[in-house]
Amino acid sequence: MKKFVVGFFLKIFFAFLMIWISTAVVCVLGGALLHLTWTSPTAIVFTIGFVVYFPIHFMLYKPVLSHVMAHEVTHALAALAMGGKVTEIHATHSGGSTITNKSHFFISMAPYVIPLYTLIALFLYLIAAPGLKIYLIGLVGFTYAFHWVLTVYSLSHHQPDLDEGGVAFSLIFIFTANIIVLMLLFSMVWPDTLSLSQALVETYRWGLRLAQAAFHQLHLLLSPPEGKSA
């Protein structure tokens, strides 16, 4: 019973911590998006690649099997990273499974926060010759839209992966981790607008401002009205 109560309050603490961090990251990304030169070729092609995915998904074809394959492979890679062994990966249009000897919250959540195809496209973009980069940045945008849309699609159905940490806590984690990944992606594609070091510093500053604002509001709520003693 004591372990359950401690675990419950720890989840609440970390849930509020993640909400605080994700809010700070959103503020950083908001400022970066305002300062991004949207007329630059990189921004235009990335946006086109991102936007083009939506009509393909909703009007032509939902690449569910490709998503399930990436989902299960990411489970497997996360299990290997945690020191586990993977004995089987199975993927079909209706779902998939990965059999591993290790159970861990990160292994369960990894496919929802790691855009596998985007990481592959981003790696190719970073090592490609200058003349090819403009095409690959479009692929980065396309695969990133794929990740967001299919993640939301999969979460709209029952996902046993969320049961290990609890649905509410898992959803908060998924949102927070995806926002952080987006900030890191932005820093790698447009370092002149938001470098990685600048992103970390700005996140810290926004986190501090949000904490100060929260403590100020809490102080106002707990302070007695003027003219009355506590």
The 8 nearest C-alpha neighbors of each residue, nearest first, counted from 0:
[[1, 3, 2, 4, 5, 6, 7, 8],
 [2, 0, 4, 3, 5, 6, 7, 8],
 [3, 1, 5, 0, 4, 6, 7, 8],
 [2, 4, 6, 0, 1, 5, 7, 8],
 [3, 5, 7, 1, 6, 2, 0, 8],
 [6, 4, 2, 8, 7, 3, 9, 1],
 [5, 7, 9, 3, 4, 8, 2, 10],
 [8, 6, 4, 10, 5, 9, 3, 11],
 [7, 9, 11, 10, 5, 6, 12, 4],
 [10, 8, 12, 6, 11, 7, 5, 13],
 [11, 9, 13, 7, 8, 12, 14, 6],
 [10, 12, 8, 14, 9, 13, 15, 7],
 [13, 11, 9, 15, 10, 14, 8, 16],
 [12, 14, 16, 10, 15, 11, 17, 9],
 [13, 15, 11, 17, 16, 12, 10, 18],
 [16, 14, 18, 12, 17, 13, 19, 11],
 [15, 17, 13, 19, 14, 18, 12, 20],
 [18, 16, 20, 14, 19, 15, 21, 13],
 [17, 19, 15, 21, 16, 20, 22, 14],
 [18, 20, 16, 22, 17, 21, 15, 23],
 [21, 19, 17, 23, 22, 18, 16, 24],
 [20, 22, 24, 175, 18, 23, 19, 17],
 [23, 21, 25, 19, 20, 24, 18, 26],
 [22, 24, 205, 20, 26, 206, 21, 25],
 [25, 23, 27, 21, 26, 22, 202, 28],
 [24, 26, 28, 22, 27, 23, 29, 21],
 [27, 25, 29, 23, 24, 28, 22, 30],
 [28, 26, 24, 30, 25, 29, 202, 201],
 [29, 27, 31, 25, 30, 26, 32, 24],
 [30, 28, 26, 32, 27, 31, 25, 33],
 [29, 31, 33, 27, 28, 32, 26, 34],
 [32, 30, 28, 34, 33, 29, 35, 193],
 [33, 31, 35, 29, 34, 30, 28, 36],
 [32, 34, 30, 31, 35, 29, 36, 28],
 [35, 33, 31, 32, 36, 30, 192, 37],
 [36, 34, 32, 33, 37, 31, 192, 189],
 [37, 35, 38, 39, 34, 42, 33, 192],
 [36, 38, 42, 39, 35, 43, 40, 41],
 [37, 39, 36, 43, 40, 42, 41, 35],
 [38, 40, 42, 37, 41, 36, 43, 44],
 [41, 39, 43, 42, 44, 38, 133, 37],
 [40, 42, 44, 39, 43, 45, 133, 136],
 [41, 43, 45, 37, 39, 40, 44, 46],
 [42, 44, 40, 46, 41, 45, 47, 39],
 [45, 43, 47, 137, 41, 46, 42, 40],
 [46, 44, 137, 140, 48, 42, 136, 47],
 [47, 45, 49, 43, 44, 48, 50, 42],
 [48, 46, 44, 50, 49, 45, 51, 43],
 [47, 49, 141, 137, 140, 45, 51, 46],
 [48, 50, 140, 141, 46, 144, 47, 51],
 [49, 51, 47, 52, 48, 53, 46, 141],
 [52, 50, 48, 53, 49, 47, 54, 55],
 [51, 53, 55, 50, 141, 54, 49, 56],
 [52, 54, 56, 55, 51, 50, 57, 144],
 [55, 53, 57, 58, 56, 52, 51, 59],
 [56, 54, 59, 52, 53, 58, 57, 60],
 [57, 55, 61, 53, 60, 54, 58, 59],
 [56, 58, 54, 55, 53, 59, 60, 61],
 [59, 57, 54, 55, 56, 60, 53, 61],
 [60, 58, 55, 56, 57, 54, 61, 53],
 [59, 61, 56, 55, 62, 58, 57, 63],
 [60, 62, 56, 63, 57, 59, 55, 58],
 [63, 61, 65, 64, 60, 66, 56, 149],
 [62, 64, 66, 65, 61, 92, 67, 149],
 [63, 65, 92, 67, 66, 62, 91, 68],
 [66, 64, 68, 62, 63, 67, 69, 70],
 [65, 67, 63, 69, 64, 68, 70, 62],
 [68, 66, 70, 64, 69, 65, 90, 63],
 [67, 69, 65, 71, 70, 66, 90, 72],
 [70, 68, 72, 66, 67, 71, 73, 65],
 [71, 69, 67, 110, 73, 68, 72, 66],
 [70, 72, 74, 73, 68, 69, 97, 67],
 [71, 73, 75, 69, 74, 70, 68, 76],
 [72, 74, 76, 75, 70, 110, 71, 69],
 [75, 73, 71, 77, 72, 76, 106, 78],
 [76, 74, 72, 78, 73, 77, 85, 79],
 [75, 77, 73, 79, 78, 74, 80, 72],
 [78, 76, 80, 106, 74, 75, 79, 73],
 [79, 77, 83, 75, 81, 80, 76, 106],
 [78, 80, 83, 76, 82, 81, 77, 84],
 [81, 79, 77, 78, 82, 76, 83, 75],
 [82, 80, 78, 79, 83, 77, 106, 101],
 [83, 81, 79, 80, 78, 84, 101, 77],
 [82, 84, 79, 78, 101, 81, 100, 99],
 [83, 85, 99, 100, 79, 86, 78, 82],
 [86, 84, 99, 98, 87, 75, 83, 100],
 [85, 87, 98, 99, 84, 88, 97, 100],
 [86, 88, 98, 97, 85, 89, 99, 96],
 [89, 87, 97, 96, 98, 71, 90, 86],
 [88, 90, 95, 96, 97, 87, 91, 71],
 [91, 89, 95, 68, 67, 94, 96, 88],
 [92, 90, 94, 93, 95, 64, 89, 67],
 [93, 91, 64, 94, 63, 90, 67, 95],
 [92, 94, 91, 95, 64, 90, 63, 67],
 [95, 93, 91, 92, 90, 67, 96, 64],
 [94, 96, 90, 89, 91, 67, 71, 97],
 [95, 97, 89, 88, 71, 98, 90, 94],
 [96, 98, 88, 87, 71, 89, 99, 75],
 [99, 97, 87, 86, 85, 88, 96, 100],
 [100, 98, 85, 84, 101, 86, 97, 83],
 [99, 101, 84, 83, 102, 85, 98, 86],
 [102, 100, 83, 99, 103, 78, 84, 82],
 [103, 101, 100, 106, 104, 99, 107, 78],
 [102, 104, 106, 105, 107, 101, 78, 163],
 [103, 105, 107, 106, 108, 164, 163, 102],
 [106, 104, 108, 107, 103, 109, 77, 78],
 [107, 105, 77, 103, 109, 104, 108, 74],
 [106, 108, 160, 104, 105, 109, 103, 74],
 [107, 109, 105, 106, 111, 110, 104, 160],
 [108, 110, 106, 112, 111, 105, 113, 107],
 [111, 109, 70, 73, 113, 112, 108, 74],
 [110, 112, 109, 108, 150, 113, 173, 114],
 [111, 113, 177, 109, 110, 176, 173, 114],
 [112, 114, 110, 115, 109, 111, 73, 177],
 [115, 113, 117, 146, 116, 118, 112, 143],
 [114, 116, 118, 117, 113, 69, 119, 73],
 [117, 115, 119, 118, 114, 142, 120, 69],
 [116, 118, 120, 142, 114, 119, 139, 115],
 [119, 117, 121, 115, 116, 120, 122, 114],
 [118, 120, 116, 122, 117, 121, 123, 115],
 [121, 119, 117, 123, 139, 118, 122, 124],
 [122, 120, 124, 118, 123, 119, 117, 139],
 [121, 123, 119, 125, 124, 120, 118, 126],
 [122, 124, 120, 126, 121, 125, 127, 119],
 [125, 123, 121, 127, 122, 135, 132, 126],
 [124, 126, 122, 123, 127, 121, 132, 188],
 [125, 127, 123, 124, 122, 128, 132, 121],
 [128, 126, 124, 123, 125, 132, 131, 129],
 [127, 129, 130, 131, 132, 126, 124, 125],
 [130, 128, 132, 131, 127, 133, 126, 124],
 [129, 131, 128, 132, 133, 127, 134, 135],
 [132, 130, 129, 128, 133, 134, 127, 135],
 [131, 133, 135, 129, 124, 134, 130, 127],
 [132, 134, 136, 131, 135, 41, 130, 137],
 [135, 133, 137, 132, 136, 131, 138, 44],
 [134, 136, 138, 132, 137, 124, 133, 139],
 [137, 135, 139, 138, 133, 45, 134, 132],
 [136, 138, 48, 45, 44, 140, 135, 139],
 [137, 139, 135, 141, 136, 140, 142, 48],
 [138, 140, 136, 137, 120, 142, 117, 141],
 [139, 141, 49, 45, 48, 143, 137, 138],
 [142, 140, 48, 49, 138, 144, 143, 139],
 [143, 141, 145, 117, 139, 144, 140, 116],
 [142, 144, 146, 140, 145, 141, 117, 139],
 [143, 145, 147, 49, 141, 146, 142, 148],
 [146, 144, 142, 143, 148, 147, 149, 141],
 [145, 147, 143, 144, 149, 114, 148, 150],
 [148, 146, 150, 144, 145, 149, 151, 143],
 [147, 149, 151, 145, 150, 146, 144, 152],
 [148, 150, 152, 151, 146, 147, 145, 153],
 [151, 149, 147, 153, 152, 148, 146, 111],
 [150, 152, 154, 148, 149, 153, 155, 147],
 [153, 151, 149, 155, 150, 154, 148, 156],
 [152, 154, 150, 155, 156, 151, 149, 158],
 [153, 155, 151, 156, 152, 150, 158, 157],
 [154, 156, 152, 153, 151, 157, 158, 150],
 [157, 155, 154, 153, 158, 152, 151, 159],
 [158, 156, 159, 154, 155, 153, 161, 160],
 [157, 159, 160, 161, 156, 154, 153, 162],
 [158, 160, 161, 162, 157, 163, 107, 166],
 [161, 159, 107, 158, 162, 163, 108, 164],
 [162, 160, 166, 159, 163, 169, 165, 158],
 [161, 163, 165, 159, 160, 164, 166, 158],
 [164, 162, 161, 165, 160, 104, 107, 159],
 [163, 165, 162, 169, 161, 168, 104, 166],
 [164, 166, 162, 168, 163, 167, 161, 169],
 [165, 167, 169, 161, 168, 162, 170, 164],
 [168, 166, 170, 169, 165, 171, 164, 161],
 [169, 167, 171, 165, 170, 166, 172, 14],
 [168, 170, 172, 166, 171, 167, 161, 164],
 [171, 169, 173, 167, 172, 168, 166, 174],
 [172, 170, 168, 174, 169, 173, 175, 167],
 [171, 173, 169, 175, 170, 174, 176, 168],
 [174, 172, 170, 176, 171, 175, 112, 177],
 [175, 173, 177, 171, 172, 176, 170, 178],
 [176, 174, 21, 172, 178, 177, 173, 17],
 [175, 177, 179, 173, 178, 174, 112, 172],
 [178, 176, 180, 174, 112, 179, 175, 173],
 [177, 179, 181, 175, 180, 176, 174, 182],
 [180, 178, 182, 176, 181, 177, 183, 175],
 [181, 179, 177, 183, 182, 178, 184, 176],
 [182, 180, 184, 178, 179, 183, 185, 177],
 [181, 183, 185, 179, 180, 184, 186, 178],
 [182, 184, 186, 180, 185, 181, 179, 187],
 [185, 183, 181, 187, 186, 182, 180, 188],
 [184, 186, 182, 188, 183, 187, 189, 181],
 [187, 185, 190, 183, 194, 193, 189, 195],
 [186, 188, 184, 185, 190, 189, 183, 194],
 [187, 189, 185, 186, 190, 184, 136, 121],
 [188, 190, 186, 191, 192, 185, 187, 193],
 [191, 189, 194, 186, 193, 192, 187, 188],
 [192, 190, 189, 193, 194, 186, 188, 35],
 [191, 193, 190, 189, 35, 31, 194, 34],
 [194, 192, 190, 186, 191, 197, 198, 31],
 [193, 195, 190, 186, 197, 196, 198, 191],
 [194, 196, 198, 186, 197, 199, 193, 183],
 [197, 195, 199, 198, 194, 200, 193, 201],
 [196, 198, 194, 200, 195, 199, 201, 193],
 [199, 197, 195, 201, 196, 200, 202, 194],
 [198, 200, 202, 196, 197, 201, 203, 195],
 [201, 199, 197, 203, 202, 198, 196, 204],
 [202, 200, 204, 198, 203, 199, 197, 205],
 [203, 201, 199, 205, 200, 204, 23, 24],
 [204, 202, 206, 200, 201, 205, 207, 199],
 [203, 205, 201, 207, 206, 202, 200, 208],
 [206, 204, 208, 23, 202, 207, 203, 201],
 [207, 205, 203, 209, 23, 204, 208, 202],
 [206, 208, 210, 204, 205, 209, 211, 203],
 [209, 207, 205, 211, 210, 206, 212, 204],
 [210, 208, 212, 206, 211, 207, 213, 205],
 [209, 211, 213, 207, 212, 208, 206, 214],
 [210, 212, 208, 214, 213, 209, 215, 207],
 [211, 213, 215, 209, 210, 214, 208, 216],
 [212, 214, 210, 216, 215, 211, 209, 217],
 [215, 213, 217, 211, 216, 212, 218, 210],
 [214, 216, 212, 218, 213, 217, 211, 219],
 [217, 215, 219, 213, 218, 214, 212, 220],
 [216, 218, 214, 220, 215, 219, 213, 221],
 [217, 219, 215, 221, 216, 220, 222, 214],
 [220, 218, 216, 222, 217, 221, 215, 223],
 [219, 221, 217, 218, 222, 216, 223, 215],
 [220, 222, 218, 219, 217, 223, 216, 224],
 [221, 223, 219, 220, 218, 224, 229, 217],
 [224, 222, 229, 227, 221, 225, 228, 220],
 [225, 223, 227, 226, 222, 228, 229, 219],
 [226, 224, 227, 223, 228, 222, 229, 219],
 [225, 227, 224, 228, 223, 229, 222, 219],
 [228, 226, 225, 224, 223, 229, 222, 221],
 [227, 229, 223, 226, 224, 225, 222, 221],
 [228, 223, 227, 222, 224, 221, 226, 225]]
